[in-house]
Amino acid sequence: MIDFLGRNWLMLLAIIPLFRILVLTSPDGMFATWQLSWRIFWLPSLYGELAVICIALLHRMSPARLIGQLSRIFQILIGAWIMALVAASISTRFPGPALVSAIIWTVHLLFACSVVHLVREHAIDHISMARKFCFALAGSTAVAGSAIFLFVILTGVGSEYDWRSSLPGYAHIRHTGYIFAPAIAGGLASLAIWPKFQVRAHWAILLINTTAMLWLGSRGPAVALIVALVICVLFSLHLRNRIFWRRAGSALVTGSILSIILPAPTIGWFGAIQRFWNGSRDPSELSSGRMEVWLETMRLIGEQPWLGYGGFQFQQINTAAEGMYKHPHNGPLQFLFDWGLLGGAAILLLIGFAYVHLLLNKRIESGLRTFGLLGASTMLAFAMLDGILFYNFTIAVTLIFLLLPLASVKSGQTRAHHLAASPPQG
């Protein structure tokens, strides 16, 4: 059983979109207290991370030893971030929420260690692991998107139901974009890297996810995916293929058209393409008020630059947040606000170094590198427009895209070369 869990732990995160629909849905929009907290803070994802940490501990993971194997600059940056995390939590105006945030980020750190340990612990085909993850994540997301569409149609597009904050599984309609971004990135990676593996299923799933994402009005994922595709065309041979673009293009275009013609509530929250059009005519619609929040956040960072304000403080301190927004809808600003220049710069450098290493490291098997590059580029580009590095699911998925390919290359070994020399699967 321990060995089975060590080989299949990724599935715990891949099925989260479907799991949320199953347990966090209410026909009348009334939720129990535990459902509200699970919906808002993405607690099923955090519990999934804790489960992976437990699996890694059963496989004799030592976080201290893993960090000790890193280069000195990475150790210094991790140390600086931990120092800022502790210091900001102690000196903050509201220590209770800051402590909770610090505990959650400690879980994310241990999860990152677990990903590296489990990938290195098992001598398995990491290409197969990534392929299964892409298929399971895209598939569960497609089912979740279809269920939301069916719920809306059965409830009635003209009903008075609170579509913004009471959709099945998600506390805000925009949070649905958080599952579609990595799912579509994984689907595109599958079509590019494994062109003979479940092609029709992947095409259909990509079509459903594209339709659902745009129908639900999420614009950020669309922009992020475009940025990621441009980067991968420049750095990955897998995306310089006519067959890939014919398949992916037909699914994306068809999904875009369907998102416009399918029935939807006419309240302004639905329809990403219509929202893009409205933004082109009205610049204030394009930013959705983000510019005001960003400017106020930068002003506050300047007032308390070194250690920041601590986690979970944003909506109480930032007046532009109107007591509602939990983050500034921008990853770098979020980290600098929470942990100042000491901690914020440290974690941004850690992410940046990992991404550059993924971009340039030729020892990573090419397919695994494309998987990580397309996924990580999507999530990091998305993080410039939204608070995806605030929520547990998107943080966990970003870590998987970044670390799974990097961890597949052991120091002193050429496992990636061995995988590259093995016969292609699928």
ZIFENRA-V553465 format. One record per pair of residues at least 4 apart in sequence whose ideal C-beta (glycine too) atoms are under 6 Angstrom apart, sorted by the first residue. I is the first residue (numbers start at 1). J is the second residue. Records with the same first field share a line. If there is no record, write none. Layout:
I->J ; J
//
This chain:
2->58
5->9 ; 55
6->59 ; 118 ; 122
7->122 ; 124
9->52 ; 55
10->133
11->136
12->48 ; 51
13->48 ; 396
14->133 ; 136 ; 137
15->19 ; 140
16->44 ; 45 ; 393
17->140 ; 141 ; 144 ; 179
18->140 ; 143 ; 144
19->44
20->24 ; 169
21->25 ; 144 ; 147 ; 168 ; 169
24->35 ; 38 ; 39 ; 169
25->168
26->30 ; 31
29->162 ; 166
31->35 ; 36
37->41
38->43
39->171
40->171
42->391 ; 392 ; 393
45->392 ; 393 ; 396
46->392
49->107 ; 111 ; 396
52->114
53->110 ; 111 ; 114
56->61 ; 114 ; 117 ; 118
57->61
59->121
61->117
63->113
66->113 ; 116
70->74 ; 75
77->346 ; 349 ; 350
80->342 ; 346
81->343 ; 346 ; 347
84->88 ; 307 ; 339 ; 342 ; 343
85->102 ; 343
87->307
88->92 ; 307 ; 308 ; 310 ; 339
89->98 ; 99 ; 102 ; 310
92->98 ; 309 ; 310 ; 313
94->313
95->99
97->312
98->310 ; 311
101->311 ; 312
108->395
112->399
114->118
115->403
116->403 ; 407
117->121
119->404 ; 407 ; 408
120->407
126->368 ; 408
127->367 ; 368
130->368 ; 371
131->194
132->136
133->137
134->186 ; 189 ; 190
135->139
137->183 ; 186
138->183 ; 186 ; 187 ; 205
139->205
141->179 ; 183 ; 209
142->205 ; 208 ; 209
145->212
148->167 ; 168
151->168
155->159 ; 161
157->263 ; 264 ; 265
162->166
163->265 ; 269
164->173 ; 269
165->172
167->173
170->175 ; 176
173->269
176->216
177->218 ; 220 ; 221
178->388 ; 394
179->183
180->184 ; 209 ; 213 ; 221
181->221 ; 224 ; 378 ; 382
182->397
183->209
184->209 ; 225
185->374 ; 375 ; 378
187->202 ; 205 ; 206
188->248
189->193 ; 371 ; 374
190->194 ; 202
191->202 ; 244 ; 247 ; 248
192->238 ; 239 ; 244
193->238 ; 367 ; 370
194->426
196->426
197->426
198->202
203->247 ; 251
206->251
207->251 ; 254 ; 255
210->252 ; 255
211->215 ; 255 ; 258 ; 259
213->218 ; 221
214->256 ; 259 ; 272 ; 273
215->259 ; 262
217->269 ; 270 ; 271 ; 272 ; 275
218->272
219->272 ; 275
220->382 ; 385 ; 386
224->378 ; 381 ; 382
225->378
227->381
228->374 ; 377 ; 378
231->377
232->236 ; 239 ; 373 ; 374
233->239
235->359
236->370
238->370
244->248
245->249
249->253
258->262
260->273
264->270
265->270
278->285
279->285 ; 286
287->291
290->294 ; 329
292->320
293->320 ; 328
296->318 ; 320
297->328 ; 333 ; 337
301->336 ; 337
305->340 ; 341
306->340 ; 341 ; 342
307->340
308->337 ; 338 ; 339 ; 340
309->313 ; 317
311->338
313->317
314->318 ; 321 ; 326 ; 327
315->321 ; 323 ; 325 ; 326
321->325
327->334 ; 387 ; 390
328->333 ; 334
329->386 ; 387
331->383 ; 389
332->348
333->337
335->344 ; 347
336->344
339->343 ; 344
340->344
341->345
354->402
355->376
357->361
358->372 ; 373 ; 405
363->409 ; 416
364->368 ; 369 ; 405 ; 409 ; 416
365->416 ; 419 ; 420
368->405 ; 408
369->373 ; 405
370->374
372->376 ; 401 ; 405
373->377
375->401
376->380 ; 401 ; 402
377->381
379->398
382->386 ; 388
383->388 ; 389
388->394
389->395
399->403
400->404
403->407
409->416
410->415
//
